[in-house]
Each structure stands twice: as C-alpha cells, then as structure tokens.
C-alpha cells in the first residue's frame, strides 16, 4: 500500500522586522564596546562569582595588567589590597544584587604592586 506524494505545502513567514531588530542590537553592542574600550576612566566588570569579565584599555593602562591577564581572575582576591577587600567585596556584592552604592574609591594593585 504505497502512497504517491503529489504535492507539498509550505508556510513562509516574513522575518524582516526581527532581522532589523537583531542588526540594531548588534550595532548598539558594538557602540557600547567601543565606548567602554576607549573610555578615559578604568572600567571593569565581574560576574556573580567575582571573576573579572570586563577590563577596558584604561584599566589595563593604569594597572599595567593587560586584559588577557585579568579575565577570569577573582578581582577582590587578586587585585585589591588586604585592608580594602571586605569593603570592596561588600560594595560589589550589593551591586550584583541591584543595590546602588554611592561613589566608592578603592585602590587596585598594579603589576608592580604599587
């Protein structure tokens, strides 16, 4: 009892709007990346575990640590002076939980421990 296929039905969908939105998002991401990389202030980011996932050019210049040497490292444990570790960890933990903190200054170690 063999059936003979006599036709095919297909359904198409216009995804033009989705593609335009994806291109817009990519352009915004590229612009933000350029802004972060060229900022005249050190910018760093950490993930939920406190590991560095962002390190801009100014952070690298000031600390003398290139991005590839800090990415994935624990910011507080490896780059913050002992006397500031607790305070910095608290501020960063609060930020990760969405709680804002007023400007908070703290020293980062440079490659030559200055």
One Martini backbone bead per residue (centre of mass of N, CA, C, O) as a GRO file, in nm:
protein
  114
    1UNK     BB    1   0.072   0.054   0.031
    2UNK     BB    2   0.147   0.306  -0.168
    3UNK     BB    3   0.233   0.637  -0.166
    4UNK     BB    4   0.184   0.931  -0.349
    5UNK     BB    5   0.341   1.213  -0.399
    6UNK     BB    6   0.173   1.532  -0.512
    7UNK     BB    7   0.276   1.737  -0.279
    8UNK     BB    8   0.346   2.066  -0.128
    9UNK     BB    9   0.336   2.244   0.183
   10UNK     BB   10   0.408   2.585   0.265
   11UNK     BB   11   0.541   2.814   0.515
   12UNK     BB   12   0.576   3.156   0.554
   13UNK     BB   13   0.792   3.420   0.702
   14UNK     BB   14   0.829   3.743   0.799
   15UNK     BB   15   1.171   3.857   0.926
   16UNK     BB   16   1.253   4.154   0.897
   17UNK     BB   17   1.212   4.280   1.178
   18UNK     BB   18   1.403   4.089   1.329
   19UNK     BB   19   1.659   4.158   1.167
   20UNK     BB   20   1.664   4.458   1.235
   21UNK     BB   21   1.681   4.422   1.542
   22UNK     BB   22   1.947   4.262   1.542
   23UNK     BB   23   2.115   4.488   1.408
   24UNK     BB   24   2.065   4.700   1.625
   25UNK     BB   25   2.189   4.542   1.861
   26UNK     BB   26   2.471   4.513   1.736
   27UNK     BB   27   2.529   4.816   1.715
   28UNK     BB   28   2.505   4.879   2.016
   29UNK     BB   29   2.722   4.682   2.113
   30UNK     BB   30   2.953   4.811   1.952
   31UNK     BB   31   2.931   5.093   2.076
   32UNK     BB   32   2.976   5.006   2.372
   33UNK     BB   33   3.250   4.878   2.333
   34UNK     BB   34   3.391   5.138   2.237
   35UNK     BB   35   3.331   5.307   2.487
   36UNK     BB   36   3.475   5.128   2.693
   37UNK     BB   37   3.758   5.104   2.555
   38UNK     BB   38   3.785   5.448   2.530
   39UNK     BB   39   3.775   5.530   2.800
   40UNK     BB   40   3.895   5.771   3.059
   41UNK     BB   41   3.825   5.514   3.238
   42UNK     BB   42   3.813   5.268   3.446
   43UNK     BB   43   3.675   4.947   3.342
   44UNK     BB   44   3.492   4.696   3.517
   45UNK     BB   45   3.400   4.344   3.546
   46UNK     BB   46   3.173   4.108   3.703
   47UNK     BB   47   3.061   3.827   3.820
   48UNK     BB   48   2.894   3.637   4.056
   49UNK     BB   49   3.205   3.530   4.145
   50UNK     BB   50   3.417   3.781   4.092
   51UNK     BB   51   3.493   3.763   3.795
   52UNK     BB   52   3.654   3.883   3.540
   53UNK     BB   53   3.471   4.033   3.229
   54UNK     BB   54   3.601   4.329   3.244
   55UNK     BB   55   3.867   4.532   3.065
   56UNK     BB   56   3.987   4.813   2.990
   57UNK     BB   57   4.230   5.011   2.866
   58UNK     BB   58   4.264   5.190   3.124
   59UNK     BB   59   4.300   4.962   3.325
   60UNK     BB   60   4.556   4.854   3.189
   61UNK     BB   61   4.726   5.111   3.208
   62UNK     BB   62   4.718   5.160   3.518
   63UNK     BB   63   4.795   4.850   3.611
   64UNK     BB   64   4.954   4.674   3.378
   65UNK     BB   65   4.710   4.484   3.304
   66UNK     BB   66   4.613   4.291   3.083
   67UNK     BB   67   4.328   4.146   2.996
   68UNK     BB   68   4.442   3.842   2.974
   69UNK     BB   69   4.538   3.851   3.296
   70UNK     BB   70   4.228   3.900   3.433
   71UNK     BB   71   4.054   3.712   3.308
   72UNK     BB   72   3.886   3.510   3.551
   73UNK     BB   73   3.965   3.665   3.792
   74UNK     BB   74   3.974   3.762   4.120
   75UNK     BB   75   3.948   4.075   4.213
   76UNK     BB   76   3.974   4.085   4.524
   77UNK     BB   77   4.198   3.866   4.574
   78UNK     BB   78   4.416   3.989   4.338
   79UNK     BB   79   4.359   4.342   4.330
   80UNK     BB   80   4.319   4.391   4.643
   81UNK     BB   81   4.378   4.525   4.921
   82UNK     BB   82   4.340   4.399   5.228
   83UNK     BB   83   4.199   4.659   5.367
   84UNK     BB   84   3.960   4.645   5.116
   85UNK     BB   85   3.817   4.372   5.061
   86UNK     BB   86   3.552   4.385   5.227
   87UNK     BB   87   3.435   4.649   5.112
   88UNK     BB   88   3.443   4.572   4.812
   89UNK     BB   89   3.273   4.316   4.829
   90UNK     BB   90   3.018   4.453   4.932
   91UNK     BB   91   2.973   4.647   4.697
   92UNK     BB   92   2.965   4.428   4.474
   93UNK     BB   93   2.737   4.256   4.590
   94UNK     BB   94   2.527   4.479   4.581
   95UNK     BB   95   2.541   4.528   4.277
   96UNK     BB   96   2.460   4.230   4.197
   97UNK     BB   97   2.170   4.296   4.358
   98UNK     BB   98   2.091   4.611   4.272
   99UNK     BB   99   2.251   4.790   4.469
  100UNK     BB  100   2.325   5.098   4.529
  101UNK     BB  101   2.624   5.305   4.520
  102UNK     BB  102   2.814   5.519   4.598
  103UNK     BB  103   3.085   5.642   4.554
  104UNK     BB  104   3.385   5.423   4.530
  105UNK     BB  105   3.703   5.411   4.656
  106UNK     BB  106   3.982   5.207   4.527
  107UNK     BB  107   4.252   5.010   4.518
  108UNK     BB  108   4.470   4.885   4.272
  109UNK     BB  109   4.678   4.675   4.163
  110UNK     BB  110   4.972   4.663   4.025
  111UNK     BB  111   5.210   4.484   3.874
  112UNK     BB  112   5.425   4.641   4.086
  113UNK     BB  113   5.265   4.691   4.365
  114UNK     BB  114   5.127   5.006   4.377
   0.00000   0.00000   0.00000
